[in-house]
Amino acid sequence: MDILSNLALGFSIALTPWTLMLAIIGCFIGTIVGALPGLGPSNGVALLIPITFSMGLDATAALVLLTSVYYGAMYGGRISSILLNIPGDEPAMMTTLDGYPMAKQGRAGDALVISGVASFVGALFATIMLALVAPILARVAYLFGPAEYFALYLLAFSTLGGIASKNQAKAALASAIGLGIAMIGIDNNNVTRFTGGNLHLNDGIDFLVAIVGLFAVSEVFVFIESHGRGSALGVKLDKVTVPWREIWSTRWTMLRSSILGFIAGVLPGAGASLGSFLTYMMEKSIGGSKAGFGTGVAKGIAAPEAGNNAAAGGALVPMLTLGVPGSGTTAVLLAVLMTLNITPGPTLFANRPEVVWGLIASLLIANFVLLFMNVPLVKIFVKVLTVPPALLLPGVMMVSFVGIYSLTGSYYDMLLMIAFGVMGWIFRKLDIPTVPIILGILLGNAMENSLRQAMTLSAGDASFLFSSGISIGLWVAAVTGFVAPLFLRRIIKKPTLPEMEVPDHAKPID
Amino acid sequence: MNLSNGKGDRIFGVVVVLVAVAYGVAALQFKQGFIVDPVGPKTFPLIVAGVSVVCGLMLIVKPDPDPEFPPLRTVGTLLMAMLTLVAYAYAIKPLGFLIPTAIAAAILSYQIDPRAKFAVAAGLGLSGGLYVLFKFVLGLGLLGVPKGWF
């Protein structure tokens, strides 16, 4: 009954008017961010972090606001998938397969309602599982010493790179670049490294500057290059009714997809995109050719939406318990925790229960708020799609600048942010993933320190890194996670997505 | 080996190798800090440099097909956008929020969709709207116009 008393503590925080208001605002902003093509959960949250901190919110409040945005964006991604055939963010890619055909049949309203309910089922399931699983995993995490953490970080890099990228060398390179950037500054032993004598760099590069640059500023460059192509104006949506019978017919699909999606989310590196992909493929093979997947069937919408929202919740498990994010957006959320001076991991559950359980309770509430916003009120968000990019993107850019400026007050950080924006644009051109760079900048110092501590403990004996069962298991998993996709890629070919225009700016980062 | 396709990756690979070698050489100069530990300040950066060199070489040997590079005109537009932002970064402190933001937002808007009237309106609207939002709703300490104007 530990969980019940913990949840009671959580709700006592989440139900205060202030926290409740932040959760509702977060859900609203998040749904908008998710619905807009080109802005996904990761750049949406990235954009808001500096502003949240400049406002001086406390840890729980900031976390509630930003995770509500995260959940909201996961709900909202489906809106443009269904109405415009452009995924609002990458996890919503699979929703276009049946969502858009359904909308073309004049059933856009039904598609939005079914997907909204599926999102709710997936996200609610994942949040409940988070409350059940996370404390157990947090207890296991107590067994981790520096050697185990070193192997765990390695696992995060190898699976994130191995599964999420098409080219292993590029993924590994991206991780190395991130780690290399993290080394800049004064290390914990008072050695100044790679600053070139520039005093601005003594504290290292602020990861928020890198995140906003790589995720938000580069997005604007992509839009300037494409001149805002792929955005559509004048979307129409008729009366929205609830197709009860059809929703009920997808109940097992939603449940199965929630379970599979959650598992995909917990695994490091897999994330929501894989969750929606796997669930869609699973339901398609269960349904067989008669089920008509791809022609606009309810199950084809319910599966990926339940899957990606469950994965989004699942991805919070490793981030909160181990401090190792499994996707781009949870990497951004880890940045939130680090800026708040909260060390994720087992001690977080023991020392700051109000943060963890307040967050979990808020997420439960956020799900109901989001169901309400995304089913009866969905029309408001459809209107948002008609905002022209020539207004939206300059707005995003200015918000990025104000955020960094009010946080650091230095022109130097703004210049760095522009540099990261240019870098992000070039890397996206060359198909080099940017999420491992962020992960590297975030985890670089912790990873080096765990190596140094491990070697100090063993007086320099490298075999110490492989001395426990846990660390050997992690090393094996890391190597497999990096190497296996090389072979699997030949066997399992992604089905070619049917004719779909995916402009560059609509395939952002998980 | 087809040299014409994959140029982008090859050039990038060469850059990576050069930068990584320089990074490694710089790391070799680091002296132990106050407390001596067996790993020291060099080892981890050297591993990172080593991995980068290997990856850079992989890109040179086995590049992916080239992406669609933008035409020179678009590159010019992007450079222009970048310079606008750099100027904006320098201007926001001495000139206040309102004027630089209106100009920068208008330029960016025009670059995404070349409609002059719309761009001017977007610049003015964003500048004013965001100022109200940040200053009065969110309570951030922004300076609207240069000190001493009012």
Contacts between the chains, C-beta under 8 A, distances in Angstrom:
chain1	res1	chain2	res2	distance
A	51	B	134	7.8
A	51	B	138	6.6
A	51	B	140	7.3
A	54	B	138	7.7
A	54	B	140	5.1
A	55	B	138	5.5
A	55	B	139	6.4
A	55	B	140	7.0
A	166	B	64	7.9
A	167	B	64	6.1
A	169	B	55	4.7
A	169	B	58	3.8
A	169	B	59	6.0
A	169	B	62	7.5
A	170	B	55	7.4
A	170	B	59	7.3
A	170	B	64	7.9
A	172	B	51	6.2
A	172	B	55	5.2
A	173	B	16	6.5
A	173	B	51	7.8
A	173	B	52	6.2
A	173	B	55	3.7
A	173	B	56	7.0
A	173	B	59	7.4
A	175	B	51	7.9
A	176	B	20	8.0
A	176	B	48	5.2
A	176	B	51	4.5
A	176	B	52	4.5
A	176	B	55	6.5
A	177	B	52	7.1
A	179	B	44	7.8
A	179	B	48	4.9
A	180	B	20	8.0
A	180	B	23	6.2
A	180	B	45	7.1
A	180	B	48	4.8
A	180	B	49	7.4
A	180	B	52	6.9
A	183	B	44	6.9
A	183	B	45	5.1
A	183	B	48	7.0
A	187	B	33	7.1
A	187	B	41	5.6
A	189	B	32	7.7
A	189	B	33	3.2
A	189	B	34	6.3
A	189	B	35	5.9
A	189	B	37	7.1
A	189	B	41	6.5
A	190	B	33	4.8
A	190	B	34	5.5
A	191	B	30	5.7
A	191	B	31	7.1
A	191	B	32	7.6
A	191	B	33	4.5
A	191	B	41	4.3
A	193	B	27	7.5
A	193	B	30	6.2
A	193	B	41	6.3
A	193	B	45	6.9
A	194	B	23	7.3
A	194	B	26	6.3
A	194	B	45	7.7
A	217	B	85	7.8
A	220	B	81	7.7
A	220	B	108	6.9
A	221	B	78	6.0
A	221	B	81	6.8
A	223	B	112	5.6
A	224	B	77	6.1
A	224	B	78	6.1
A	224	B	81	5.4
A	224	B	108	7.2
A	224	B	111	4.9
A	224	B	112	5.7
A	225	B	70	5.4
A	225	B	74	5.6
A	225	B	77	7.8
A	225	B	78	6.5
A	227	B	112	6.2
A	227	B	113	6.7
A	228	B	112	4.8
A	228	B	113	5.5
A	388	B	113	6.7
A	388	B	118	7.8
A	389	B	112	5.6
A	389	B	113	7.0
A	390	B	109	4.6
A	390	B	110	7.8
A	390	B	112	4.5
A	390	B	113	3.7
A	390	B	115	7.3
A	390	B	118	6.3
A	390	B	119	6.9
A	390	B	122	6.2
A	391	B	109	6.6
A	391	B	118	8.0
A	391	B	122	4.8
A	391	B	125	7.6
A	391	B	126	7.3
A	393	B	108	6.7
A	393	B	109	7.8
A	393	B	112	5.7
A	394	B	104	7.7
A	394	B	105	4.1
A	394	B	106	7.8
A	394	B	108	4.1
A	394	B	109	4.7
A	394	B	112	7.5
A	394	B	122	6.1
A	394	B	123	7.4
A	394	B	126	5.9
A	395	B	105	7.4
A	395	B	126	5.4
A	395	B	130	7.3
A	397	B	85	7.3
A	397	B	104	7.7
A	397	B	105	7.4
A	397	B	108	5.9
A	398	B	101	5.6
A	398	B	104	7.2
A	398	B	105	5.6
A	398	B	126	5.8
A	398	B	127	7.9
A	398	B	130	5.7
A	399	B	130	7.0
A	401	B	85	7.8
A	401	B	88	6.7
A	401	B	89	7.3
A	401	B	92	7.0
A	402	B	97	7.5
A	402	B	130	6.8
A	402	B	134	5.8
A	402	B	140	7.2
A	402	B	142	7.1
A	405	B	92	6.1
A	406	B	134	7.5
A	406	B	140	4.7
A	406	B	141	6.8
A	406	B	142	6.8
A	409	B	93	8.0
A	411	B	89	4.9
A	411	B	90	5.6
A	411	B	92	7.6
A	411	B	93	6.3
A	414	B	88	7.8
A	414	B	89	3.7
A	414	B	92	7.6
A	415	B	86	6.5
A	415	B	89	5.4
A	418	B	82	6.3
A	418	B	85	5.0
A	418	B	86	6.1
A	418	B	89	6.7
A	421	B	85	7.8
A	422	B	82	6.2
A	425	B	78	7.5
A	429	B	8	7.3
A	429	B	67	5.2
A	429	B	69	7.2
A	430	B	8	5.7
A	430	B	9	6.4
A	430	B	12	5.8
A	430	B	64	7.9
A	430	B	67	6.6
A	431	B	64	6.2
A	431	B	67	6.7
A	447	B	44	7.8
A	448	B	39	8.0
A	448	B	44	4.3
A	451	B	39	5.8
A	451	B	43	7.6
A	451	B	44	6.3
A	452	B	37	5.3
A	452	B	38	8.0
A	452	B	39	4.4
A	452	B	44	7.8
A	455	B	37	6.8
A	455	B	38	4.5
A	455	B	39	4.6
A	456	B	37	4.9
A	456	B	38	6.3
A	456	B	39	7.6
A	459	B	38	6.6
A	460	B	38	3.5
A	460	B	39	7.9
